[in-house]
Amino acid sequence: MIVARVLNWLLLLVFFVAIAGFISFANVYGFFLATVTAVIAWFCYKHNRWGYFAAGAWALACFQLAKQGYEFQSVKRHVMIVGFILIPVAVFLHETLAKVTTKSAQHNGNDDNHDSKMPD
């Protein structure tokens, strides 16, 4: 569990560096990417399952953008390495830290015993 928490903080650190990098583009595209990255970081901070799923997709997207030469020209190699590493890290954190929603047929969140369908 300690390893998972350290990896989570490292993931958040990568997100904060990426947000700063996207803001440095100083255009609408950069601000959009920074906003999307901030939302994903927030969900990962809250240990949301979809946040980790989105983090993996985000890492894959950054990897592909760098690989194809569409973005990150000056730091292409670094983005590809970090993206390649973050994909399995996001999957690992998704499986270890993500909150599982508990759904049960016996517990629907209603503890009222005075329901008309309940026997007396």
C-alpha positions, 0 to 999 in steps of 0.5 A: 500500500505504501508503494501505491501511495508513493506512485500516486503522488508521483503521478500527481507530480507528473500531472502538475508538471504537465499542467505547467507545461501546457499553460506555457503554450499560452494559447487556447489549446494549451489551456484546454489541455491544462484543464483536462489534465487538472480534472484527471489529476483531481479525480486521481487525488480523490482515488476515483476509478475513472480518474485512473482510467483517464490517467492511463488514456492520457498517458497513452495519448501523450505517448502517441502525440509525441511518437507521431510528432504532433506535439512535444517536439523539444521533449519528445523522448522524455514524454514517450518514456514517461507516457510508457511508464505511466500506463501500467502505473495507472492500471496498478493504481486503478486496481489498488487505490481506487474506491470500489462502489458497493452495490448489493441486492440486500442493501439499497441504502434504505434502512426503513423497515416500514415499507409497504412491501415488508411483512409486519 
